[in-house]
Amino acid sequence: MLCRFIGVHFSGLGGGRKRDRDLNSSYSDGISIRVKLAGIFRIDRFRENLILYPTNVTVRELVADLQLPEHLLGIVVVNDVHVGTDFVLGDGDTLALFPLLDGG
């Protein structure tokens, strides 16, 4: 998965354990994206979630990371603007993904 979370890394130097990163520290080498899923994309997933990703992640990479079927992707909206799947996401963006709709 592309998404990364704040974590704690311990190294065993000198027989002791050293805390390299504090859980409360900021995630400095990534971006936070609020992801909203609609319709069938919510099944066994979530409605809305704040996820940390590496910088320069595209919508297409995020969709693949969430294991959403790209052939069912209908509308992609970032910060209330319709975009394509090659759009590069930035820190604090809100991404909404809608599946194709069928019917009449």
MIMARGU-171698 format. One line per field, with one value per residue (C-alpha): residue number from 1; residue in one letter; x, y, z. Coordinates in pm, 1 decimal, padded with zeros to 6 digits, always signed. Layout:
<atoms>
num	NUM_...
residu	a_...
x	X_...
y	Y_...
z	Z_...
</atoms>
This chain:
<atoms>
num	1_2_3_4_5_6_7_8_9_10_11_12_13_14_15_16_17_18_19_20_21_22_23_24_25_26_27_28_29_30_31_32_33_34_35_36_37_38_39_40_41_42_43_44_45_46_47_48_49_50_51_52_53_54_55_56_57_58_59_60_61_62_63_64_65_66_67_68_69_70_71_72_73_74_75_76_77_78_79_80_81_82_83_84_85_86_87_88_89_90_91_92_93_94_95_96_97_98_99_100_101_102_103_104
residu	m_l_c_r_f_i_g_v_h_f_s_g_l_g_g_g_r_k_r_d_r_d_l_n_s_s_y_s_d_g_i_s_i_r_v_k_l_a_g_i_f_r_i_d_r_f_r_e_n_l_i_l_y_p_t_n_v_t_v_r_e_l_v_a_d_l_q_l_p_e_h_l_l_g_i_v_v_v_n_d_v_h_v_g_t_d_f_v_l_g_d_g_d_t_l_a_l_f_p_l_l_d_g_g
x	+00000.0_+00107.8_-00049.7_+00177.3_+00095.2_+00280.8_+00462.6_+00732.4_+01064.6_+01289.8_+01651.5_+01837.3_+02171.1_+02375.1_+02119.3_+01881.7_+01582.3_+01586.4_+01267.7_+01339.7_+01000.0_+00737.2_+00377.0_+00271.6_+00518.1_+00396.1_+00421.8_+00678.1_+00741.9_+00383.7_+00049.2_-00292.2_-00587.3_-00950.8_-01103.8_-01480.2_-01629.9_-01979.2_-02209.8_-02063.2_-01713.6_-01820.9_-01888.2_-01639.4_-01445.7_-01546.6_-01755.8_-01491.5_-01138.1_-00824.9_-00530.1_-00158.6_+00018.4_+00360.6_+00392.9_+00313.2_+00052.7_-00200.5_-00568.9_-00500.0_-00238.8_-00473.0_-00759.2_-00531.2_-00408.1_-00765.0_-00829.1_-01118.8_-01204.4_-01090.8_-01329.3_-01618.9_-01480.7_-01721.1_-01661.0_-01349.4_-01376.4_-01092.8_-01183.9_-01520.8_-01359.4_-01394.1_-01048.5_-00895.5_-00717.9_-00373.8_-00433.4_-00156.8_-00301.4_-00172.7_-00168.3_-00513.5_-00703.1_-01047.7_-01099.2_-01447.6_-01483.7_-01813.2_-01883.3_-02047.6_-02423.3_-02663.1_-03031.7_-03286.2
y	+00000.0_+00354.0_+00497.8_+00542.0_+00612.4_+00780.6_+00510.5_+00434.2_+00289.8_+00127.9_+00043.5_-00207.2_-00026.3_-00107.6_-00354.1_-00069.2_+00058.8_+00407.7_+00581.3_+00734.6_+00887.6_+00997.2_+00898.2_+01257.5_+01409.7_+01547.0_+01335.4_+01547.7_+01345.6_+01299.9_+01464.9_+01415.5_+01364.0_+01344.4_+01067.4_+01040.9_+00734.3_+00709.2_+00428.2_+00082.2_+00209.1_+00220.4_-00153.1_-00304.6_+00023.7_+00357.6_+00664.8_+00925.3_+00888.8_+01100.2_+00912.3_+00993.1_+00945.4_+01026.5_+01354.5_+01362.9_+01085.8_+01088.3_+01004.5_+00692.9_+00569.3_+00633.9_+00451.1_+00152.2_+00162.6_+00148.7_-00142.9_+00034.4_-00101.5_+00181.3_+00069.9_+00159.2_+00503.8_+00766.8_+01108.6_+01234.3_+01558.7_+01734.6_+02035.9_+02066.9_+02066.6_+01783.3_+01641.5_+01347.5_+01046.8_+01189.8_+01483.6_+01516.4_+01553.9_+01804.9_+01828.9_+01897.4_+01809.0_+01653.5_+01378.7_+01245.0_+00932.0_+00838.2_+00516.5_+00507.9_+00538.1_+00329.9_+00355.1_+00576.5
z	+00000.0_-00069.2_+00242.1_+00538.5_+00896.9_+01178.7_+01367.9_+01616.0_+01507.4_+01765.1_+01699.3_+01912.8_+01925.7_+02232.8_+02361.6_+02442.6_+02252.7_+02112.8_+02011.4_+01668.6_+01605.1_+01854.3_+01789.1_+01856.3_+01610.3_+01279.2_+00964.6_+00781.8_+00467.1_+00348.6_+00288.1_+00445.5_+00214.3_+00318.2_+00105.3_+00060.8_-00104.3_-00251.3_-00359.6_-00405.4_-00324.1_+00043.5_+00062.6_+00310.9_+00316.5_+00465.4_+00396.0_+00480.3_+00609.6_+00656.3_+00504.9_+00489.2_+00155.4_+00016.2_-00174.1_-00547.8_-00527.6_-00811.4_-00794.3_-01002.5_-00751.5_-00459.3_-00634.2_-00695.9_-00336.3_-00207.5_-00445.1_-00612.7_-00958.8_-01188.3_-01464.8_-01229.3_-01145.9_-01273.3_-01119.8_-00941.9_-00745.1_-00559.7_-00346.3_-00527.1_-00875.6_-01129.2_-01212.7_-01398.0_-01252.9_-01336.4_-01098.9_-00836.0_-00487.1_-00233.8_+00141.9_+00285.5_-00033.9_-00012.4_-00268.7_-00347.2_-00561.5_-00724.3_-00917.7_-01258.8_-01241.5_-01444.8_-01496.9_-01654.5
</atoms>
